[in-house]
Amino acid sequence: MKKLPPLLVYSVLRLLAFLVPLAVMWLFFPILREYWWLTAIFAALIGTSISFLFLRRPLTEASSDIHERRTARAEGRTQNTAAEDAAAEDAATAED
């Protein structure tokens, strides 16, 4: 079974950390239905708090994955640049 990308896992968990409190407040507190903008602000604050407290590991995994990809891409560019430099030097040496 293929493992899900850490960034996808973290994104889904963050969305759930926002949507679950939003749904709870919307369904169980009728007064907050009239003040939907206040409900959204409270849900955002609760979701942020939940993610700080409970989503540290998924955040770390997602950040590590992004760092590894960027490092690999940068190394690939460095190797390509080195190969191009070597080819240019060989061409310049061959012309002399």
HELIX and SHEET records of a PDB file:
HELIX    1   1 PRO A    6  PHE A   28  1                                  23    
HELIX    2   2 ILE A   31  GLU A   34  1                                   4    
HELIX    3   3 TRP A   36  PHE A   54  1                                  19    
HELIX    4   4 ARG A   56  GLU A   95  1                                  40    
END                                                                             
